């Protein structure tokens, strides 16, 4: 199996992870967490979103967060917007990229952003034009690319057609999202293999994977085998989907860093620093996060701990 030598990890915890939390996370804590992630070697962080505070109260402090974080050289700070109004607000701040989401399911898209797929695509086109003068890159994620809880399996042709539309619009990155964790490795292999053939020379393809049914890392491996080298992940495995409460979190950043390290794939990320960021959130929330590495440590840490324990018992 030929795999990419280096894997790029985008931490979406401060946006995708925080947005589903019921208790408001203080702005100062959000800033502290983003700064901690920035120091870990993660080169891209989805910091917040410009959405209606009524719809997503957790993101009401988007401006304050962006103005309060410490900008680290080489780190890209991106934001999510649902429409051109959100983009207008985002472009008033210091940002490095805008991301939009269009779901490949009509039902899910209407529940997510109260627009048809056609209307969302139109908004995407408007945002590309809006961002052009400032040269701020615009990315798009195609949600529920592998399955929708309302409509069932997502037709591969529909995802391909949407991806082609966005590539023609000039989107420089297209993320294929398993929004509610319905994908399996064969699906990932088939769809990503097709999209690589169709679009890899025109734009960057990435994967956004959820671990709702425990297949997250099997799906990452399937993506790696197709040459996909960029993945969204979330500190501690935070996250979910407001539209479908049963959809649990994203794959944990530290678990993905650990898997890559065990397989000899470079990430440039300090796993201890990521775990430190996750523990800040874990302490505030008062509950254990889903990350396996956060609970058990890496193999090296486990071996070191057992050696210390053995020496103490001698």
N, C-alpha and C positions, 0 to 999 in steps of 0.2 A: 504494500500500500504506500503510495507516494503522498506525503503530506507537506504542507507549507513549512518552511523552516522557522518562520516567525508568525506569531498570532497577535493580532491587534485586538485589544479588549477595551470596549467603551463601557464606562460605568454609568448606568442609568438610575442608580439608586436614589439620588437626590430629587429626581422627578418621578419616574415610574414607581420607585419603591415607596417614597413618602406619600404620594397622592392618595393612596388607599387607607392610610392610617386615620383612625377616627379622632384621636387626641391630637390637637394642633401641636406640631413640633415647633418650638420657639425659633425665631429667625436666627438668633445668635447660635443656636445649636446646629441649624442647617449650614450656616457659614463655617462653623468649626469642622463639621463632617466633610464638607467639600474641600476645605483646606487640607484636611488629613488625607483625602484621596489624592489631591494634587501632589502631595509629597511622596506618594507611593510608587510613582513611575507610570501610572495610568495617563495616557496622552490625550484622552478625550472624555469629557464628563458632561452628561445631560443634566444641567444644573437646576432647571425649573421650567415652568410653562406659563404662557400668557393666555389663560383661559378665564372664563367667567368665575369670579370668586364664589358666586352663588352655586355654580355647578361643581367646582372643586375648591372648597374653602382652604385646603392645605396649601394651595399655590397663590394665595392672596398677597403674599409678600414677595412676589417675583422681583420687583424692582429693588427692594431692600437687600435681597440675597445677592443679586448681581453687583450691587454697589458695595457690598461689604466683604466679598471674598478677596483673598490674596491671589493675584494672577501670577502663575508660575510660567516661566519661559518654556515654550514647547508644548504647553497644554492647551487644548481647544475647549472652550466653554460654550456649549450649545444650548438651545432652548427649543421647546416644542410649542407650536401654535396650531390652532384648529382652522384658522381662516385668515383673510387679509387684515381684519381688524386686529387680531392678535399679532400679526406680523408687523403692523404699523407701530404697535406699542413696543414690540421687541427691538425694532430697529432704532428706537430712541435710546437704547442702552448699548453698552459695550458687550457685544456678543461675537462669536466666531462662526456660527452657523445656525441655520434655522431648520428644524425638522417638522414635517407634516405627516399625518397619517390618513390614509384612505383604505377602508376595509373592502375586501373582495366579496363581501356579502352585503346585499342591499339592506337586509333587516338589521344586521349588526351596525352598519354605517349610520343608519338613521337613528339607532338607539345611542350610538356613541357621540355623534356630532349634530344630530337632527338635520341631516342633509342626505339627499340621494347620492349615489356614487358619482353620477354625472355632475351634480352641483359641487361636490368635493373636488373633483378633477378640475373644474373651472376655477375654484378657489386656489388650487395649486398653481395653475397657470398665472393667475393674478399675482400671487406672491413671488413667483420667479421674476416677473416684470418689476415688481415693487422693490425687490432686493438688488436688482441688477446695477443700479447706479452706485451703490455702496460696495459692490463686489462681495457681498456676503453670500457664501454658498447656501443653497437650499437643498435639503435632502428629503426623501419621502420613504415612509414605511408602508408596505402593503399589508394591512392587518388581516387576521384570520386566513392566511394564505394556505393553510393546510386543512382547516375545518372550522365550522361555525356551529355553536350550540343550538342555533335557531334553524339553520338551513342544512346542516349536515356537512359532508365532505365538500371541500371547495374545488370546483373544476380547475384543473391545471391550465387549461386554455385561458380561463378568465384572468388568472394571475399573470400569465405570459402577455396577454393583451394589455393589461394595465401597465406592466413593466415597460412594454414597448412604447406606450403613450408617454410615460414619464421620461424615458430616455430621449424621445423625440422633442420633448419640452426643454431638455437641457439639464435635467437633474444629474448631478455628478455622483450621487450615491443613492442606491435603492436598497432598502432593507426589507428582507422577506421575513415577516413576523408570524410566529406561532402564538398569537395573542392569548389564547386560552389553554394552550398546552395540549392540543389534539394531534400533533404530528407523531409519526413513527419514522424510524431511520430509512425505510424503503421509500417513503414519500419524499423525505428530504433529499435523498440521493437522486431520485427521479426528477424532481422539480428543479433542484439546483443544477444538476447536470444539464438540463435543457436550457436554463437561463444563462449559464456560463457560455454555452454554444451560441446563444442568440444575442447576448448583450455585453459579454466581458470586455470586448474591445472598445465599447462606448462609454461604460460607466462602471463604478465599483459596486460590487454586490456584497451584501453582508447579511447576517442572520440574527434575528431576535428570537430567542428561545425561552419558553417557560417550562418549568419542571412539574407541572400540575400532576402528572401521572407517572413521574419517576423516569421518564424517557429523555430528559433534557440532555444529558451528556452523551447518550447513545446518538442523539440527533446531531450534536456538535461533531462527533466523530464522523458521522455520515457526511456532514458539510465539509469537514476538513478533507475527506477523501475526494471530494469534488473540486477542491482547490479554493474553497472559501476561507479567507484568512482573517475576517473581521467579525466579531461577535459582541452583542450587547450582553451585559451581565449586571448584577446588582449586589452591592455590599450585603453580606449576610444572607442573601436570598430574599431580600425584601421585595414586595410588590404583589401585583395581582391585576385585576381588571374590574373597574367600577361597574361595567355593564354586566359582568358575570361573576358574582361573589365567590363562586366555587373555584374560579381560576386562581391558583396560588402563585407564588412568586416566580421571578426570573431565576435563571441559574445563578448561584452565588459566585461573585467575582473571585473570592479566594479559592473556591473549589475549582474553578476553571484555570486559574493560575497554577494551582497545584497539579492538575491533570496534565497541563502543558509541560510543566517542569519534569514530571515523571516520564513523559514521552520524549523528552529532549527537544522540545519546541520552545524557542525563545519568546518571551513576552516583555522583558525589560521591567517587570513589576516586582517590587519587594512585597512578598506575601505577608510578612509580619506587619508592614505598614498598613496593608489593606485590612488585616484582621483588627488592628488597633482602631481603624475607622468604624468597623462593624461593631466593635465593643462599645464605642461611644453611644451608638444608637440602641444597642441591646440594653445598656444600663438605663437609658432614658425610658424605653418602652417597658422595662421590667419583665421581659420575657425572653426566652431563648430563641434565637433566629435559626432558620433552617440549615444554615451552612454546616456541612459535615466537618470540614477542616477547622472551623471555629470551635467545634466541640472536641474533636479528637486530636487536632494538630496534624502536622505533616508526618510522613514516614520517618524523616530524619529526626524530628522532634520526639516522636514516640520511642525510637531506638535510643536516643540520648537520655530520655527520662528513665527507661528501663535499666540502662547501664548505671546511672546514678543510683537508682534504687538497689540494684544488685551490689554495688560497691558498699553501700551503707549497711547492707545485711551481712557482709563478710566478717 
